Amino acid sequence: MTDEADKQQDDEEAAEQWELVNTPLGEKWSGRTRYAAAMFFYKRDEMTSETLEVYRICARLDSEDPLPIIRDRGIGKDWLKRMGFQ
């Protein structure tokens, strides 16, 4: 039963982090929030270090969308697809 409970807790955490990585642009501290959530996905090997670096750069820029930068750099294609950014 513990494995099932752990999986549910992991799923809940991932869902919460997904909401945070999608925090709307322009909100106070939103860049830092997106970066912290991006770190969660990086640690789970769901994001490359190059993609995470873009989130780090944008962390202090609450109105800056990291997704076009990731696309322009030609990195994080899997992440862009997951985010629905083509």
ROLUM-926997 format. One record per residue: x, y, z of N, C-alpha, C in turn; residue in three letters. Coordinates in steps of 0.001 Angstrom, whole numbers. Example, Ala and Ser with C-alpha at 12.3 -4.5 7.8 and 13.67 -1.06 7.14 Angstrom:
<kolgus>
     n.u     n.v     n.w    ca.u    ca.v    ca.w     c.u     c.v     c.w res
   13190   -5690    7800   12300   -4500    7800   13200   -3300    7800 ALA
   12850   -2250    7080   13670   -1060    7140   12900      30    7870 SER
</kolgus>
This chain:
<kolgus>
     n.u     n.v     n.w    ca.u    ca.v    ca.w     c.u     c.v     c.w res
     815   -1186       0       0       0       0     867    1262       0 MET
    2037    1162     575    2927    2312     639    3342    2767    -753 THR
    3624    1832   -1649    4015    2188   -3010    2915    2978   -3709 ASP
    1685    2570   -3514     555    3268   -4123     412    4676   -3542 GLU
     578    4804   -2247     494    6106   -1590    1632    7013   -2052 ALA
    2833    6447   -2192    3978    7217   -2668    3750    7707   -4095 ASP
    3198    6837   -4929    2926    7212   -6314    1898    8337   -6376 LYS
     866    8238   -5552    -151    9290   -5531     456   10608   -5070 GLN
    1316   10554   -4069    1975   11759   -3580    2882   12346   -4658 GLN
    3618   11499   -5379    4469   11958   -6480    3635   12608   -7577 ASP
    2500   11995   -7909    1614   12536   -8935    1053   13890   -8520 ASP
     696   14021   -7260     172   15289   -6748    1250   16372   -6800 GLU
    2462   16009   -6419    3582   16965   -6459    3862   17397   -7892 GLU
    3883   16452   -8826    4122   16771  -10231    3029   17690  -10775 ALA
    1779   17435  -10396     675   18283  -10849     823   19705  -10304 ALA
    1230   19822   -9053    1434   21146   -8457    2582   21881   -9157 GLU
    3674   21171   -9410    4814   21795  -10084    4461   22182  -11523 GLN
    3612   21398  -12166    3175   21719  -13524    2415   23048  -13529 TRP
    1543   23241  -12537     826   24516  -12416    1812   25660  -12202 GLU
    2822   25428  -11377    3782   26481  -11070    4659   26834  -12268 LEU
    5070   25838  -13050    5906   26129  -14215    5096   26894  -15268 VAL
    3788   26836  -15150    2891   27563  -16056    2313   28830  -15424 ASN
    2966   29332  -14389    2525   30570  -13760    2471   31680  -14811 THR
    1378   32442  -14842    1241   33495  -15857    2377   34523  -15813 PRO
    2756   34967  -16974    3790   35989  -17091    3326   37283  -16434 LEU
    4276   38008  -15877    4004   39332  -15337    3595   39368  -13882 GLY
    3208   38248  -13314    2882   38234  -11889    4160   38385  -11084 GLU
    4058   39075   -9959    5218   39273   -9102    5794   37919   -8690 LYS
    7097   37758   -8820    7847   36557   -8492    7551   35379   -9416 TRP
    6843   35606  -10507    6478   34493  -11382    7693   33868  -12062 SER
    8689   34654  -12386    9895   34109  -13000   10617   33145  -12064 GLY
   10709   33531  -10815   11348   32669   -9821   10516   31408   -9574 ARG
    9213   31580   -9591    8312   30437   -9402    8480   29439  -10536 THR
    8515   29945  -11775    8704   29056  -12923   10053   28358  -12860 ARG
   11088   29077  -12444   12422   28479  -12341   12459   27370  -11288 TYR
   11862   27620  -10142   11837   26603   -9088   11112   25344   -9572 ALA
   10008   25536  -10263    9272   24394  -10798   10079   23692  -11887 ALA
   10772   24465  -12706   11616   23880  -13753   12705   23007  -13123 ALA
   13249   23444  -12005   14258   22655  -11299   13688   21298  -10884 MET
   12434   21271  -10467   11775   20015  -10115   11789   19061  -11308 PHE
   11409   19562  -12490   11371   18714  -13676   12774   18328  -14142 PHE
   13730   19215  -13971   15120   18894  -14306   15626   17739  -13433 TYR
   15347   17815  -12150   15805   16777  -11231   15164   15418  -11521 LYS
   14028   15434  -12173   13357   14191  -12564   13764   13746  -13972 ARG
   14778   14406  -14532   15274   14120  -15880   14201   14325  -16948 ASP
   13338   15293  -16727   12284   15611  -17684   12589   16908  -18428 GLU
   13763   17480  -18169   14189   18731  -18787   15709   18719  -18877 MET
   16242   19261  -19955   17693   19324  -20118   18283   20480  -19307 THR
   19569   20404  -19073   20245   21476  -18339   20224   22783  -19130 SER
   20284   22696  -20451   20237   23902  -21289   18885   24605  -21159 GLU
   17817   23807  -21097   16474   24370  -20931   16342   25001  -19549 THR
   16829   24310  -18532   16796   24850  -17172   17550   26177  -17100 LEU
   18655   26280  -17812   19446   27513  -17801   18626   28696  -18309 GLU
   17791   28473  -19303   16941   29564  -19800   15967   30004  -18702 VAL
   15397   29051  -17992   14514   29410  -16874   15284   30178  -15807 TYR
   16540   29804  -15563   17354   30537  -14580   17568   31967  -15025 ARG
   17909   32150  -16294   18138   33496  -16821   16876   34350  -16691 ILE
   15730   33735  -16939   14457   34461  -16897   13876   34593  -15489 CYS
   14524   34017  -14498   13968   33975  -13148   13682   35367  -12576 ALA
   14499   36336  -12885   14303   37686  -12345   13505   38568  -13287 ARG
   13054   37996  -14386   12305   38753  -15394   10884   38193  -15455 LEU
   10038   38672  -14572    8699   38107  -14423    7871   38143  -15705 ASP
    8152   39073  -16591    7369   39199  -17823    7992   38481  -19015 SER
    9146   37892  -18835    9854   37227  -19937    9426   35768  -20060 GLU
    8967   35410  -21251    8553   34035  -21523    9783   33231  -21942 ASP
   10149   32200  -21182   11336   31420  -21534   11148   30548  -22780 PRO
    9923   30219  -23127    9682   29272  -24219   10185   29754  -25580 LEU
    9945   31012  -25979   10518   31453  -27264   12046   31446  -27268 PRO
   12643   31704  -26127   14105   31699  -26024   14617   30273  -26198 ILE
   13946   29333  -25560   14320   27926  -25698   14225   27516  -27163 ILE
   13136   27893  -27810   12945   27574  -29234   14032   28216  -30091 ARG
   14303   29496  -29859   15296   30220  -30663   16700   29641  -30501 ASP
   16981   29077  -29355   18288   28451  -29117   18371   27040  -29707 ARG
   17243   26523  -30152   17219   25184  -30743   17429   24075  -29734 GLY
   16975   24301  -28518   17131   23317  -27447   15746   22933  -26917 ILE
   15689   21932  -26081   14478   21600  -25350   13267   21275  -26196 GLY
   13477   20635  -27330   12358   20325  -28223   11286   19476  -27527 LYS
   11699   18505  -26725   10731   17684  -25989    9954   18520  -24977 ASP
   10662   19430  -24316   10004   20294  -23333    9009   21232  -24025 TRP
    9394   21808  -25140    8487   22691  -25869    7229   21940  -26305 LEU
    7416   20730  -26757    6261   19913  -27160    5360   19644  -25965 LYS
    5963   19303  -24856    5186   19041  -23638    4412   20275  -23186 ARG
    5021   21445  -23375    4375   22701  -22997    3353   23169  -24021 MET
    3277   22472  -25160    2350   22859  -26207    2802   24076  -26976 GLY
    4123   24289  -27008    4713   25455  -27682    5446   24962  -28920 PHE
    4857   25187  -30058    5450   24706  -31311    6104   25826  -32085 GLN
</kolgus>
